[in-house]
């Protein structure tokens, strides 16, 4: 894994990442106030969690988070009618999804995000939340947060590794 070098007179990569994530969170709080997001915390966490130690790492996390969520949420929404008749099966499936999340997280962020999104949506539904609009908001607010996180990582003290620089020149 390539790590950005700390150059004299420049801030550390850790501080840059913190500022990127904080800027994304602030921008998403402002957007939530303007747009009235259903669950703005989903956008804020996505915006902060996608920030990585390099531009290519951030792009990869955004892509994986959005793809995983785009798979997990629709599967969960499709399972909601079964939640009424088979609540125990839905809870078991949510538990299995969390096991998959824990196993996949170190190597497959996309699968982990999909499993987590599935577990979140079905457990919300199983505990009484039946608004498809709210449950589907997990998908679009995660995408919004990921894109704002990427934008902030691009504009606020962008971190580039040697690999990023070589890719950009090609």
C-alpha positions as CSV (number, residue, x, y, z in Angstrom):
1,X,0.0,0.0,0.0
2,X,1.5,3.3,-1.0
3,X,1.5,6.0,1.7
4,X,1.6,9.7,1.0
5,X,4.9,11.2,2.0
6,X,5.0,14.1,4.5
7,X,6.8,16.9,2.8
8,X,8.4,19.8,4.7
9,X,5.9,22.6,5.2
10,X,2.9,20.3,4.5
11,X,0.4,18.9,6.9
12,X,0.5,15.2,7.8
13,X,-1.7,12.8,5.8
14,X,-3.7,12.0,9.0
15,X,-4.5,15.6,9.6
16,X,-5.5,16.0,5.9
17,X,-7.8,13.0,6.1
18,X,-9.4,14.4,9.3
19,X,-10.0,17.8,7.7
20,X,-11.4,16.1,4.6
21,X,-13.9,14.0,6.6
22,X,-14.8,16.9,8.8
23,X,-15.4,19.1,5.8
24,X,-17.6,16.4,4.2
25,X,-19.6,16.0,7.5
26,X,-20.1,19.8,7.7
27,X,-21.2,20.1,4.1
28,X,-23.7,17.2,4.6
29,X,-25.1,18.8,7.7
30,X,-25.7,22.0,5.8
31,X,-27.2,20.0,2.8
32,X,-29.5,18.2,5.3
33,X,-30.7,21.5,6.7
34,X,-31.4,22.7,3.2
35,X,-32.9,19.6,1.7
36,X,-34.4,17.9,4.8
37,X,-32.7,14.5,4.4
38,X,-34.7,11.7,6.0
39,X,-31.7,10.3,8.0
40,X,-28.8,12.7,7.4
41,X,-26.6,10.5,9.6
42,X,-26.4,8.0,6.8
43,X,-25.0,10.6,4.4
44,X,-22.6,12.0,7.1
45,X,-21.2,8.7,8.0
46,X,-20.7,7.7,4.3
47,X,-19.0,11.1,3.7
48,X,-16.6,10.5,6.6
49,X,-16.0,6.8,6.2
50,X,-15.0,6.9,2.5
51,X,-12.0,9.2,3.1
52,X,-8.8,7.2,2.7
53,X,-5.1,7.8,2.7
54,X,-5.0,8.6,-1.1
55,X,-7.2,9.8,-3.9
56,X,-7.3,6.3,-5.4
57,X,-8.2,4.8,-2.0
58,X,-11.0,7.3,-1.5
59,X,-12.4,6.7,-5.0
60,X,-12.3,2.9,-4.4
61,X,-14.1,3.2,-1.1
62,X,-16.8,5.5,-2.6
63,X,-17.3,3.0,-5.5
64,X,-17.5,0.0,-3.2
65,X,-19.7,1.7,-0.6
66,X,-22.2,2.8,-3.2
67,X,-22.3,-0.5,-5.1
68,X,-22.6,-2.5,-1.9
69,X,-25.5,-0.3,-0.6
70,X,-27.1,-0.4,-4.0
71,X,-27.2,-4.2,-3.8
72,X,-28.1,-4.6,-0.1
73,X,-31.0,-2.1,0.1
74,X,-33.1,-3.4,-2.8
75,X,-32.6,-7.0,-1.5
76,X,-33.8,-5.9,1.9
77,X,-36.8,-4.0,0.4
78,X,-37.7,-7.1,-1.6
79,X,-37.7,-9.2,1.6
80,X,-40.0,-6.8,3.6
81,X,-43.3,-8.6,2.6
82,X,-41.8,-11.8,4.2
83,X,-41.1,-9.9,7.4
84,X,-44.8,-9.8,8.3
85,X,-45.2,-13.6,8.0
86,X,-41.8,-14.8,8.9
87,X,-40.2,-12.3,11.4
88,X,-37.9,-14.9,12.9
89,X,-36.4,-15.7,9.5
90,X,-35.9,-12.0,8.8
91,X,-34.0,-11.6,12.1
92,X,-31.9,-14.7,11.4
93,X,-31.1,-13.3,7.9
94,X,-30.1,-10.0,9.5
95,X,-27.8,-11.8,11.9
96,X,-26.3,-13.7,9.1
97,X,-25.8,-10.4,7.2
98,X,-23.9,-9.0,10.2
99,X,-21.6,-12.1,10.2
100,X,-21.0,-11.6,6.5
101,X,-20.3,-7.9,7.2
102,X,-17.7,-8.8,9.9
103,X,-16.0,-11.4,7.7
104,X,-16.0,-9.2,4.5
105,X,-14.9,-5.9,6.0
106,X,-11.1,-6.3,5.9
107,X,-10.9,-7.3,2.3
108,X,-14.3,-6.6,0.6
109,X,-15.7,-3.3,1.6
110,X,-18.4,-3.6,-1.1
111,X,-19.8,-6.8,0.3
112,X,-19.5,-5.5,3.9
113,X,-21.5,-2.4,2.9
114,X,-24.2,-4.5,1.2
115,X,-24.6,-6.8,4.1
116,X,-24.7,-3.9,6.6
117,X,-27.3,-2.0,4.4
118,X,-29.4,-5.2,4.2
119,X,-29.3,-5.8,8.0
120,X,-30.0,-2.1,8.7
121,X,-33.1,-2.0,6.5
122,X,-34.6,-5.3,7.6
123,X,-34.1,-4.6,11.3
124,X,-35.7,-1.2,10.9
125,X,-38.6,-2.8,9.2
126,X,-38.8,-5.6,11.8
127,X,-38.9,-3.0,14.6
128,X,-41.8,-1.1,13.0
129,X,-40.5,1.2,10.4
130,X,-42.5,0.5,7.3
131,X,-41.9,3.7,5.2
132,X,-40.3,2.5,1.9
133,X,-39.3,6.1,1.3
134,X,-37.3,6.2,4.6
135,X,-35.8,2.8,4.0
136,X,-34.9,3.6,0.4
137,X,-33.3,6.8,1.7
138,X,-30.4,4.6,2.9
139,X,-29.4,4.1,-0.7
140,X,-29.5,7.6,-2.0
141,X,-28.2,9.3,1.1
142,X,-25.3,6.9,1.2
143,X,-24.5,7.8,-2.4
144,X,-24.8,11.5,-1.7
145,X,-22.5,11.2,1.3
146,X,-20.0,9.2,-0.7
147,X,-19.9,11.7,-3.5
148,X,-19.5,14.7,-1.1
149,X,-16.7,12.8,0.7
150,X,-15.0,12.2,-2.6
151,X,-15.4,15.9,-3.5
152,X,-13.9,17.0,-0.2
153,X,-11.0,14.6,-0.5
154,X,-10.4,16.0,-4.0
155,X,-10.5,19.7,-2.9
156,X,-9.3,19.8,0.7
157,X,-5.6,19.0,1.0
158,X,-5.8,16.2,-1.6
159,X,-3.5,13.2,-0.8
160,X,-1.7,11.7,-3.7
161,X,0.6,8.7,-3.6
162,X,3.3,8.0,-6.1
163,X,0.9,5.5,-7.7
164,X,-1.8,8.2,-8.0
165,X,0.7,10.6,-9.6
166,X,1.9,8.0,-12.1
167,X,-1.7,7.1,-13.1
168,X,-2.6,10.8,-13.6
169,X,0.4,11.3,-16.0
170,X,-0.5,8.3,-18.1
